[in-house]
Amino acid sequence: MVLNQYVLSPELYGNTVPMQICIPAGEQFKNAEYLKEILDGLLKNRCSRSDTVTAFGGGVICDMTAFAAAVYMRGMHVQLVPTTLLSMVDASAGGKSGIDYRGYKNLIGAFKPAETIFICTELLATLDEEQYWSGFAEVIKHALLSDDDFLDQLMLNKARIVSRDHEFLAETVKRSLQVKITFIEQDPCETKGVRQLLNLGHTFAHAYETLSDFTVPHGTAVAWGIAKSLQYGTKLGITDPEYGRTIIRFLNELGYPVSSTIRNRKKFMELMLLDKKKKGNTLQLIVQKNRGETMMIPVHDHEQVSIVISEKPQTL
Ligand SMILES: NC(=O)c1ccc[n+]([C@@H]2O[C@H](COP(=O)([O-])OP(=O)(O)OC[C@H]3O[C@@H](n4cnc5c(N)ncnc54)[C@H](O)[C@@H]3O)[C@@H](O)[C@H]2O)c1
């Protein structure tokens, strides 16, 4: 990982002028048609397995480029220059690559870790508010999963978060990425039940964003999902109630819609049951006892989950 390198530096490309393949931005283009554009571009330029493809863009571009690199000639080199906060702290690390297929997110993919990730936090200055806060929810999630003072630093520096203080953001992105890497190193292929803990809030979030027809940005849904998993854990007597209240209040202060509730509980539960972490027919949820104390638990009784999604947190 290289922090704050400029993206067109000789370090990235040597002294050659790189060829470029441009793909439109947005989730609607993360599909087989645009994967083909990348593969055609690589072929047209006679790229070989020893060449390197560099993704410059958000999570969509990083995921698609890495997948193209995984399948082109059974694997060429890939490096990433993530340009959104979400892709810097989440999508760039861990090697998950892929495209959406027939309406299913990331249905086709491969593990293809990038050889180098170049992070330029200066790029965050141009992100719109929605994208910035969407990415910041994943930063908060990493701080909750970490048992050091990362969370305290966020809670003490709300003004610097809001103003996108560059120095603070550079340090925050670095710490956030380090948390993700710690989990991935323990369980690279998600087979040991460790990497799944990075999914804190995500089972609730995926159903929430799907129910909204993807009008709610991913990270915003994740912040809501984290609040729900804290409410759920508290109901079961797992989550320390004071911890749960503190985090939900913090998310609320940053403007995340934690008091939003679900009317169509039946549909929501159906969507939750599509989660990839399900074992057989049993839903698995990630809950926390406290900061840095996270676990995956089976959900045998759906009624408690159904109550939580329709209840505002008592804190607010
Ligand atoms: N591989 C993984 O582990 C992983 C993890 C999390 C998310 N993802 C994937 O990431 C994708 C979401 O990524 P995203 O949120 O970055 O969305 P995105 O790639 O669609 O980018 C969002 C928008 O931000 C714009 N943008 C990018 N950089 C910018 C900049 N510096 N300034 C201004 N605008 C900029 C883009 O043009 C686009 O309109 C999803 O497809 C998701 O599945 C992958």
The ligand as an ORCA input file, in Angstrom:
! r2SCAN-3c Opt
* xyz 0 1
  N     -14.334     -5.624     -3.498
  C     -14.766     -5.331     -2.308
  O     -14.313     -5.869     -1.281
  C     -15.833     -4.285     -2.167
  C     -16.136     -3.749     -0.909
  C     -17.091     -2.744     -0.839
  C     -17.745     -2.302     -1.991
  N     -17.424     -2.868     -3.187
  C     -18.091     -2.419     -4.409
  O     -17.821     -1.043     -4.594
  C     -18.871     -0.471     -5.367
  C     -19.237      0.871     -4.777
  O     -18.100      1.699     -4.829
  P     -18.211      3.295     -4.778
  O     -19.079      3.676     -3.634
  O     -16.832      3.804     -4.840
  O     -19.089      3.634     -6.065
  P     -18.697      4.025     -7.593
  O     -17.493      3.332     -8.029
  O     -19.948      3.833     -8.372
  O     -18.384      5.579     -7.491
  C     -19.402      6.429     -7.042
  C     -19.424      7.743     -7.789
  O     -18.327      8.545     -7.365
  C     -17.711      9.156     -8.503
  N     -16.320      9.401     -8.118
  C     -15.318      8.502     -8.006
  N     -14.223      9.099     -7.519
  C     -14.527     10.404     -7.363
  C     -13.794     11.536     -6.876
  N     -12.557     11.431     -6.420
  N     -14.436     12.735     -6.852
  C     -15.706     12.862     -7.274
  N     -16.457     11.820     -7.708
  C     -15.863     10.615     -7.753
  C     -17.901      8.139     -9.600
  O     -17.805      8.766    -10.850
  C     -19.312      7.612     -9.302
  O     -20.279      8.456     -9.869
  C     -20.013     -1.452     -5.380
  O     -20.115     -2.041     -6.655
  C     -19.595     -2.516     -4.361
  O     -20.051     -3.806     -4.698
  C     -16.486     -3.825     -3.301
*
